[in-house]
Amino acid sequence: MSGAAPGAAWQQPELVDTFLSERKQLLPMLDVQEALIERLFKRSDRPLRRFIDIGAGDGAMTRLLRGIERSAEAVLVDYSEPMLARAEQRLGAAGGAGWLAVRGDLRNPAWREALPAGPYDAAVSGYAIHHLPAARKRALFAEIRELLEPGAMFVNMDFVAIAGPLAGLFDEQMVANAIATEHAHHGARGDEQVERELLADGDDDQPDTIQEQLQWLADAGFVEPEVHFKWAEAAVFGGIRPLQ
């Protein structure tokens, strides 16, 4: 195990730039997952006026939702300064652009203190919450629920723990994708270097099973906790804050 603080890898601009520049090529089934999330919100009869993007990275999920409703206001929360810098590149300078970035550490309940006052019409997260230990995930789900309007959705696209023959398939496919991309670009890195750099944050991963997390959503007060998509360790799941 690394002696670095959790999330330290994502404070490195070089790692962030490498991962984000090839995100769509690297993450298995990402196009399918994003298309499904887009359909979730398009098929909802709830207006999407204001939402929060938790562990927002470079704002990919925000761009996805604002593609559905261009007037929606977004609040992006992330601990990584290089990630938030890339969000500004992706979304345009903040202030009058319909989005606000907040630096917050999801490991600490105080992450909410810098947020604009809620409630929000939706909450989304993409490949971020799996870095938290189980007890903190459970608490975070309850914190997210309290930020939402009654009837609002929380949708989490994330890496989960599995057992059996498919365990490890997500990382294997991601590494294969990265090596293929390096070869296609005639890059100078060898296969072992590509794998080592891609999995540099592996010690930070603390995934839990989808069954456990659905129960934690229910315990937090969400209704209709559901798995919308699953492929090996990749999953899209969430719940709804009840109307009453």
C-alpha positions as CSV (number, residue, x, y, z in Angstrom):
1,M,0.0,0.0,0.0
2,S,1.2,3.5,-0.7
3,G,2.0,5.8,2.1
4,A,0.6,8.8,0.2
5,A,-2.6,10.4,1.3
6,P,-5.8,9.1,-0.4
7,G,-6.3,10.9,-3.7
8,A,-2.7,12.1,-3.9
9,A,-2.3,10.7,-7.4
10,W,-5.0,13.0,-8.7
11,Q,-3.1,16.0,-7.5
12,Q,-0.5,15.3,-10.1
13,P,-1.2,17.4,-13.3
14,E,0.6,14.9,-15.6
15,L,-1.5,11.9,-14.5
16,V,-4.7,14.0,-14.7
17,D,-3.8,15.2,-18.2
18,T,-2.9,11.7,-19.4
19,F,-6.1,10.1,-18.0
20,L,-8.5,12.8,-19.1
21,S,-7.1,13.1,-22.6
22,E,-7.9,9.4,-23.3
23,R,-10.8,8.9,-20.9
24,K,-13.3,7.8,-23.5
25,Q,-10.8,5.3,-25.0
26,L,-9.8,3.9,-21.7
27,L,-12.9,3.3,-19.6
28,P,-14.7,0.2,-20.6
29,M,-18.3,0.7,-21.9
30,L,-18.2,4.4,-21.0
31,D,-20.2,5.4,-24.1
32,V,-23.0,3.0,-23.1
33,Q,-23.1,4.2,-19.5
34,E,-23.2,7.9,-20.5
35,A,-25.9,7.3,-23.1
36,L,-28.0,5.5,-20.4
37,I,-27.6,8.4,-17.9
38,E,-28.6,10.8,-20.6
39,R,-31.8,8.7,-21.3
40,L,-32.5,8.6,-17.5
41,F,-32.7,12.3,-17.3
42,K,-34.4,12.8,-20.6
43,R,-37.2,10.4,-19.7
44,S,-37.7,12.0,-16.3
45,D,-40.6,14.4,-16.0
46,R,-38.7,16.4,-13.4
47,P,-37.2,19.8,-14.5
48,L,-33.4,19.9,-14.4
49,R,-32.8,23.4,-13.2
50,R,-29.9,23.0,-10.8
51,F,-27.7,20.0,-10.0
52,I,-24.6,19.0,-8.1
53,D,-21.7,17.0,-9.6
54,I,-19.9,15.1,-6.8
55,G,-16.3,14.2,-7.4
56,A,-16.7,16.1,-10.6
57,G,-13.2,15.7,-12.1
58,D,-13.0,17.7,-15.3
59,G,-16.8,18.1,-15.5
60,A,-17.7,15.3,-17.9
61,M,-20.9,14.5,-16.1
62,T,-21.8,18.2,-15.9
63,R,-21.3,18.5,-19.7
64,L,-23.5,15.5,-20.2
65,L,-26.4,16.9,-18.1
66,R,-26.1,20.4,-19.5
67,G,-26.4,18.9,-22.9
68,I,-29.8,17.8,-21.9
69,E,-30.8,21.1,-20.3
70,R,-28.5,23.9,-21.4
71,S,-29.9,26.4,-18.9
72,A,-29.3,24.0,-15.9
73,E,-27.0,25.5,-13.3
74,A,-24.2,23.1,-12.1
75,V,-22.2,23.0,-8.9
76,L,-19.0,20.9,-9.3
77,V,-17.3,19.5,-6.2
78,D,-13.8,17.9,-6.4
79,Y,-10.7,17.8,-4.2
80,S,-8.2,17.8,-7.1
81,E,-7.0,21.2,-8.2
82,P,-5.7,19.8,-11.5
83,M,-9.1,18.3,-12.2
84,L,-11.0,21.5,-11.5
85,A,-8.5,23.3,-13.8
86,R,-9.4,20.9,-16.5
87,A,-13.1,21.5,-15.8
88,E,-12.6,25.2,-16.6
89,Q,-11.0,24.2,-19.9
90,R,-13.9,21.9,-20.7
91,L,-16.8,24.1,-19.5
92,G,-15.4,27.6,-20.0
93,A,-14.5,30.2,-17.3
94,A,-16.8,30.2,-14.3
95,G,-19.0,33.1,-13.5
96,G,-22.0,33.7,-15.8
97,A,-21.3,30.4,-17.5
98,G,-23.9,28.5,-15.5
99,W,-21.5,26.5,-13.3
100,L,-19.5,26.9,-10.1
101,A,-16.5,24.8,-8.9
102,V,-16.1,24.1,-5.2
103,R,-13.0,22.4,-3.8
104,G,-14.2,19.9,-1.3
105,D,-12.9,16.7,0.3
106,L,-15.6,14.0,0.2
107,R,-13.8,12.2,3.0
108,N,-14.9,14.9,5.4
109,P,-18.6,15.8,6.0
110,A,-17.5,19.4,5.9
111,W,-17.4,19.2,2.1
112,R,-20.9,20.6,2.1
113,E,-20.0,23.8,3.9
114,A,-18.7,25.6,0.8
115,L,-21.7,24.7,-1.3
116,P,-24.3,27.2,-2.4
117,A,-27.5,26.6,-0.5
118,G,-29.7,23.7,-1.7
119,P,-31.9,22.0,-2.5
120,Y,-30.8,20.6,-5.9
121,D,-32.9,18.9,-8.7
122,A,-30.4,16.1,-9.2
123,A,-27.0,14.8,-8.0
124,V,-24.6,12.9,-10.2
125,S,-21.2,11.3,-9.7
126,G,-18.8,9.6,-12.0
127,Y,-16.0,7.2,-10.9
128,A,-15.3,9.1,-7.7
129,I,-17.1,7.6,-4.7
130,H,-15.3,4.3,-4.9
131,H,-12.2,6.0,-3.4
132,L,-14.1,6.3,0.0
133,P,-14.2,3.6,2.7
134,A,-17.5,1.9,3.3
135,A,-18.6,3.9,6.4
136,R,-17.9,7.2,4.6
137,K,-19.9,6.1,1.5
138,R,-22.9,5.3,3.7
139,A,-22.6,8.7,5.4
140,L,-22.2,10.5,2.0
141,F,-25.3,8.9,0.6
142,A,-27.3,10.4,3.5
143,E,-25.6,13.8,3.0
144,I,-26.5,13.8,-0.7
145,R,-30.1,13.0,0.1
146,E,-30.4,16.0,2.3
147,L,-29.2,18.2,-0.5
148,L,-31.9,17.1,-2.9
149,E,-35.4,18.3,-3.7
150,P,-38.2,15.8,-2.9
151,G,-38.5,13.6,-6.1
152,A,-34.9,14.4,-7.2
153,M,-32.6,11.6,-8.5
154,F,-29.1,10.6,-7.4
155,V,-27.2,8.7,-10.1
156,N,-23.8,7.2,-9.5
157,M,-21.6,5.8,-12.3
158,D,-18.8,4.0,-10.4
159,F,-16.4,1.1,-9.9
160,V,-17.8,-1.6,-7.6
161,A,-16.5,-4.7,-6.0
162,I,-17.4,-8.1,-7.5
163,A,-16.4,-11.8,-6.9
164,G,-16.1,-14.7,-9.3
165,P,-14.6,-15.2,-12.7
166,L,-15.2,-11.6,-13.9
167,A,-13.3,-10.0,-11.0
168,G,-10.5,-7.8,-12.3
169,L,-12.0,-7.6,-15.8
170,F,-12.6,-3.9,-15.7
171,D,-8.9,-3.1,-15.0
172,E,-7.7,-5.7,-17.5
173,Q,-9.9,-4.1,-20.2
174,M,-8.8,-0.6,-19.3
175,V,-5.1,-1.6,-19.5
176,A,-5.7,-3.3,-22.8
177,N,-7.4,-0.2,-24.1
178,A,-4.6,2.0,-22.9
179,I,-1.9,-0.2,-24.5
180,A,-3.8,-0.2,-27.8
181,T,-4.2,3.6,-27.7
182,E,-0.4,4.0,-27.0
183,H,0.4,1.8,-29.9
184,A,-2.0,3.6,-32.2
185,H,-0.4,6.9,-31.3
186,H,3.1,5.4,-31.8
187,G,3.9,6.3,-28.3
188,A,7.3,5.7,-26.7
189,R,6.0,4.0,-23.5
190,G,6.3,0.3,-23.1
191,D,3.3,-1.8,-22.1
192,E,4.5,-2.2,-18.5
193,Q,4.9,1.6,-18.1
194,V,1.5,2.2,-19.6
195,E,-0.1,-0.2,-17.1
196,R,1.9,1.1,-14.1
197,E,1.0,4.8,-14.8
198,L,-2.6,4.0,-15.5
199,L,-3.1,2.1,-12.3
200,A,-1.1,4.6,-10.2
201,D,-4.1,5.4,-7.9
202,G,-4.9,1.7,-7.4
203,D,-4.1,1.9,-3.6
204,D,-6.8,4.5,-3.3
205,D,-9.6,2.2,-4.6
206,Q,-12.0,1.0,-1.9
207,P,-14.9,-0.4,-3.9
208,D,-17.9,-2.1,-2.2
209,T,-20.5,-4.4,-3.8
210,I,-23.5,-3.1,-5.6
211,Q,-25.8,-5.0,-3.1
212,E,-24.2,-3.2,-0.2
213,Q,-24.5,0.2,-1.8
214,L,-28.2,-0.3,-2.7
215,Q,-28.9,-1.1,0.9
216,W,-27.0,2.0,2.0
217,L,-29.1,4.1,-0.3
218,A,-32.2,2.7,1.2
219,D,-30.9,3.2,4.7
220,A,-30.1,6.8,3.8
221,G,-33.8,7.4,2.8
222,F,-33.7,7.0,-0.9
223,V,-36.6,5.1,-2.6
224,E,-36.4,2.9,-5.7
225,P,-32.7,2.1,-5.3
226,E,-31.8,0.5,-8.6
227,V,-29.0,-0.8,-10.7
228,H,-29.4,0.8,-14.2
229,F,-26.3,-0.8,-15.7
230,K,-23.6,-3.3,-14.8
231,W,-20.6,-4.7,-16.7
232,A,-18.0,-6.5,-14.5
233,E,-17.0,-3.8,-12.0
234,A,-18.6,-0.9,-13.9
235,A,-22.0,0.1,-12.6
236,V,-24.6,2.9,-12.9
237,F,-27.0,2.9,-9.9
238,G,-28.9,5.3,-7.7
239,G,-32.2,6.3,-6.0
240,I,-34.8,9.0,-5.6
241,R,-35.5,11.3,-2.6
242,P,-39.1,10.5,-1.7
243,L,-41.8,13.1,-2.2
244,Q,-42.8,13.0,1.5
